[in-house]
Each structure stands twice: as structure tokens, then as C-alpha cells.
Amino acid sequence: MPRTIADYRLYPAIQSQPSELSRLLEADEPIEEAARVAGAAARVFAVGIGTSSNAAAIGASMLRHAGVDARAWSSHDFVAYPPAISAADAALVYTHSGRKQFSLAALELLGERGVPTVLFTSTESEVDIEGLRAPTTVIRTTSREPSAMFTFSHTAAMLLSARIADAVSAGSVGDLGRVPAAVEEALALEPQTEALARAWQGKRTIIGLGAGPHEPTAHELAIKVPEAARVESRGYAIEQFLHGPQVQVDPNDAFMIFTGPGPALERAEQAAAFLLDFGCAVAWVAPVEGPEGSTWLKVADLGESLAPLVEVVPAQLLAGQLAALEDVDGDSFRLDDERFADAFRAHISL
């Protein structure tokens, strides 16, 4: 019998997001304390790897909207090529499992420098909280993900980041109370994303594009589609795409463009028009309609700061639906493939 997205553990995880986000809006986490740490810092470094790197980029963007000098770093680069940091700065570290070696090394480095830290991690995290040397505010997101394709922990980390930014500067990132219903609306796009998955099965590459606050969602698509479906995917900032990678485009490529009202919209429209003229398939994930010929996946308009919380949902659904069409285990990180698993375990330590 053919697989469907409902056969995977990732599916109930995706579907749980509105209820998880509703819970987190009222969760008794040390939001005010985290806001004091971020708001008082000379600079804030937001650190993460994988999906957590996208959460870090979004968290930094939200803090900038609240008036904080915040920048995102990958955990590896933060440790291997660290910036000049001091106790006058602060850090946000995102690690859902608490197992990733470079995120743990970042916590160690921050401890050595005495940098006040806000740690976003799961309720079952493997981080040794008592052993942390830096003054650390711990924000608990969700329980551990049931699938290797992380979904609800990502939206949870984004919402809790938004709560901190809002506590720094009330109203700076928009109306947080609208988020759960907006995510529920995005889940109703499942039939459209399933039709896209069927149309896009066999495409050469699936590429995400976004600018400003939307860029991390393009990179999240480029993680989720290979992770679940083992289909080639890439993600770009729109302007970076237009200054080089654009020349590699093939009519058999498909694009998911994440955008909305704001400074990046016009450039997104130009990129989409070029791609459509060239013969590529384009899905337009936005509150406003895209160029003629694109497939509009309409999401609620929460403003640009909160947009990543809703626009990521069609990307999650597409990844799971492609996994079903490819008839692969979308939950296993390909560790069900013996050759891949042997090579991975022999050489890679995450």
C-alpha cells in the first residue's frame, strides 16, 4: 500500500503545533528574566545549528525589531572562529536535544567568558544545566521530537523568542495572540501542498527563496525536504540567488518563495517573474497574491517578524508528502539505509 504523510511520526508533530503554541503563549517560563538579559546587553549573539540555526536567525531578527543589537551565528563558527565577546554581551543558544557538540561547546565558551546566556532547550534536554558556568536563563520549549524531522520544537522556539522580544519592547514583533490560529489556517493548506508534492515529484531540485525575516524559512525548506524525502533541495537569500546561483536554473527546478508585505516583496516578485518566464514551477507562500502563473499558498498576515511561524508550515507539509511519494522513511534521517548509516556512524559526530 502506498505511504501517506499520516504514516510518519512527523505528521502528528506538525498537526500539534497550534495547541503547542497556544500552551506556550501562557507557559510559565522566565521570559522577563530573559528579556532583561537581552535588553541590557551591548550585543546579543544567537547561536544554533541545523534547524536551531534558523531559529537563532529568527530570534536575532525579532530582537532587532525590539531595538537590540542581535546577530545569528552557527554553533560551529561561533566556537571555531569566535567573535570578541565579553560579560557585557549576552547570548541566546538554541539546542532542542541538548546533544549537539558545537552547541554544547558554545555554552562552554560562554561560560569561560562569563557571558549571560539564555538557553532554549527541550523539557528532556541532555544539557547539564547545573554544570553551566555562565549565568544561564533556561527556556523550556517542548518535549523531545518524535521524528528526526524537527517541526513543533522549531515553531516553539520562535514563539518563545517572540515573547522575549515583546517583553523587551511591547508590540515590537506584532500580535502574538494571533499565532496559533494562523498556524491552524496554514495547516489547512495540506491539500494544496499535497498537489504540489505530486506535481514536483521528479523535479531536479526544490529551492527555497526568501529575504530579510523570510530567509531562514528558505533555509529550513532546504533542511526539511532532504531530511524527510531525500530529495535535492537548496535555500538562498533572494539577492544572493540573483547574484550567481540564478544562472544554474533549469526549467525542471521548482521554487518555494517566502515573502509578504515589506521591503523584500518587490524583489521576491521580480525573482518569481524571472523563474516563471524561464519555465520553472513557483509556489508563492505569502499573505498577498504572487505573480500570475505561481501557485499561491496563502498564509495569514502577522507582519514580517512573526511570518516565519506560519510560512514554515507549508514547507513542513511538502517535505512529509514528498517523503511518502518517494516511499522512504521520513522520520529516520536515512539511518534505515545501512550503507549511509555505517558511513555516518563511522565518521560523523553531531
N, C-alpha and C positions, 0 to 999 in steps of 0.2 A: 504494500500500500504506500502511495507517495506520502512524503513527510509534509507537514504544515508547520507554520511558526508555533502553533499551540503545542507541538510535540517537545518543545525546548523549555528548559528551566528559565531561560531569558524572557519568555513571554509573560508569565505572571509577574516577573520582576518589573517589566515595562508597564504592565497594567496597574501595578500597585502605586505608581508614582503620585497620582492625585491624593490618595489617602495619606501617603508618607509625607507629602509636602504640607498637607493640612495639619498633621500632627506636629511637624517641625516649626510651623508658624507660632505655635504656643509652647513648644518644648522648653523646659526649664534648663537651658544651657547658659553659661556665663557670657552672654552677649555683651552686656555693658562693660564687663571687665576687658573683653577682647577689644571693644571699641576704644577704651581708654588706652590700651597698649598701642593700637594702630594710630589713634589720633594724636598721641603725644610724641610719636617717633619722628626723627629727622627724615628718615626714609624707611619704606617697608619693602621687604623682599618676599615675594610669593613664590614658593618652591614646590615642585612636584614632578612626577614622571608619568608617561603614558597618559591615560585619561585624567589622572590627577594634575598633569601639566596643563591640560586645557582648563581644568577647574581653577588652577592657580592664575592663569592668564585672565580668566573672567573675574576672579576675586580681585586681582590688581586693578582691572578696569573699573569695577564697581567702586573701589576705594578712591580712585582718581576722580570719579564723579562726586565723591564726598569731600574732595579737596585735599586728599592725602597723596604724597609723592610715593607711588607704589609701582613696582615693576616686577614682571614674572621672570623666573629662571627655571631651567631644567635642573633637577636634583644633581645629575652628574656634573654639569658645568659649574654649578654653584660650589661643589666640593672640589672638583679638579682645577678649576680656574676661578677661585672665589673673588668676589668684589672686596673692596676695602670696607669692612663692617666693624661697627663698634657698639657699645652698650647704648649709644644714643639712637641707634636704629631699632627696628623690630622686624620680625619675620612671621609669615604665615606658612606653615608646612602642611601639605595635603598628602596623606598616605592612608588609604582606606584599610588595607590589610595590616599595615604596620610591619611589613616584612621586607619591603624593597630596600636593598642595601644602600643605595645612594641617598635615599630619603632619610634613612637612619644615620648615615654619615653626616648629612646636613644638620640633623639635630645635635650630633656630637660636636660639629664645628661651631654651631651657635652657642652650645654650652661652654666651649672653650673661650669664646669671645664675650660671654655674659650678655648675649642679645635676647631681650624679651621676645618670647615666641608664643604664637597661637597655633595649636596643633589640631587639625581636622582629621579625625580617625573614627573607625567603626566602634560599635559597642563591644566587639570581640577582638579588638586590636591586639597585636603582638608587641606593640611598643612597651618598653619597660618604663612606665610613667615615673615610678619612684626613682629610677636611675638617671633621669634627665637633670643636667646640671644648670641649664638656663632656667630662669623663671618662666614657667610654661602654663598657659591657659588652655585647657583641653576642651575642645568642642566635639561632642559625640554625634555622629551623623546618623547611621542606620546600623542594622545588623549586617553581618557579612553577606556579600552577594552569593546567590546560589549558582551562578553561572560565571564562566571566565569572561563573558562579555558584560562588563560593568555598566549598569544603567541607573538604577534608582539611587545608588550612592553618589553618582555624579550630580544629578539634579538636587540631591540633598545638600551636597557641599556648596553648590551655587546658591541655594536659597539661604543657607546659614551665613554665607559670605554677604549676601544682600542684607540680611538682618544686621550684621555688624556695620556695614556701610551706612545703613539707615540710622543706626544708633550714633554714629559719628556725626551725621548731618541728616536730620529728619527730612524725608521726601526726596532725597538726592537721587535715588535709583528708581523711584516710581512706587506704585501701589502694590505692595507685597501680597495683600489680601486677595488680589485677583489671580494669583499664580495657579493655585490648584485647579480652579475651573478652566483656566486657559489651557493647562496641560490635558485636562479631560477632553476639551474640544479637539486638541491636536491628536489624541488617541482615536478620535472618530475618523481620522484620515486613513485608517487601516485599509479600507477597500481601494483607495487611490494608490497607496504605496504598494499594495499587492499587484495592482495592474502595472505599475512602473517596474516592479521586480520582474514580472513576466516579459515585459517589453524589453528590459535591459539585460536579461539573461543572455550571455554570449557576447556582450559588449566588450571591446578591447580593454577599456579602463573606465572606472567610475570616479569622477573627480569632483571634489567639493571646492567651492569658492566662497569667500566672504571677506569683508573689510571691517576694520575697527572692531567693535564688540562682537561682530558676527564671524570674524576669522577663526576663533577657536572651534566653532562648530564645524567648519570645513575640515579642520584637522581631526576632529572627533569622528566625522564620517570616514576619514581615511584610516582610522583605527578600527572602527566597528565592522566595516564591510570585510576587510581581510580576516579579522579576528573570528568572525562568525562564519562567513561564507567562503573564505579563502579565494576571494575574487580580487584582482588587482585594483587598487584604489590609491588616490593621492589627494592631498589637500593643499590649497595655496591661499595666501593673501591675494586678493584680486589684482592689485597693482604689480605684485611680484610675478604673477602668472602672465600679465600682459607685457612683461619685460624679459622674455626669454622662453619660458615653457610653452607659451602660446604657439610657437612655431612647430611644436611636436604634435599638434592636434590632428586627429584622424576623424573622419565622419562617423566611425564606429565607436567613438567615445561618447559617454553620457555624463552630463553635468548636473549637480545639485547646487544651486546658488542660494545662499542665505543672506537676506537683506531686509530692509524696512525703511520707513521714513527717517531721513537723516542725511548727513553729509556724504555717505557712501552710496546712496541709492542711484545717483546718475551714472556712476562708474559701473555699477552692477548691471544697469540696463544696457550700457554700451557693450560690456563683455557678453551678455546674453544675446544681443542682436548679432554680434560677430559670429558667435557659435551657431546660432540658428541659420544664418546665411550660409555657413560652411557645411551644414547638414548634420550637425550634432543634435542629439536629444538633450533638452534642457528642462529640468524641474525647478520651479521658482518657489522657494519657501519664504513667505513674507506675508504681512498683513495687507499689502497692496498688490494689485494685479501686475503681472510682468508683461514683457513684450509678446506680441502676437506669435503664436506657434509654440510657446512654452507651456508646460503643464503647471498650473497654479495649485500649490498646496497651501491653502490659506490658513494662517495661524493668527491668533489674537494679537492685537497691537498693545503691548505692555510697555512700549518705549524701548530704546536700544539697550539700556543696561540690563533689563530683565528678559530681553528677546532670546538669549541662549537657552533659557529654561524651557521654552516652548518649541523653538525651531529644531532642537536636537531630537525631538520625539519622532518625526518622520524619518530621520536618519537611522534611529534605532530600529524602527519597524522594517525599513527597507533591508537592513543588514540581516535581520532574522528571517525575512521572507526569501531573500536570496539564498541563505543557507539551506532552507527547505528545498528550494528548486535545485540547488546543487547536490542535494542529498548527502550532506555532510553533517557532522555533529557540531552544531553551533555553540555548544557550551564548553567544549573541551580544550580550546586553544590548540587544536590539532594534535594533542597528545595521544589521541586514539590512532594516529598514524605512527606505526612502530619505528620506521626509519627516521622520521622527523623527531620523535620523542627521544630516541637514542642519541641523536646528534645534539639535541637541545640539552639534555641532561648531562652530556659529557663536557659541554663547552660553555654553557650559558648559566650565569647565576644572576637572577633578577634582584 
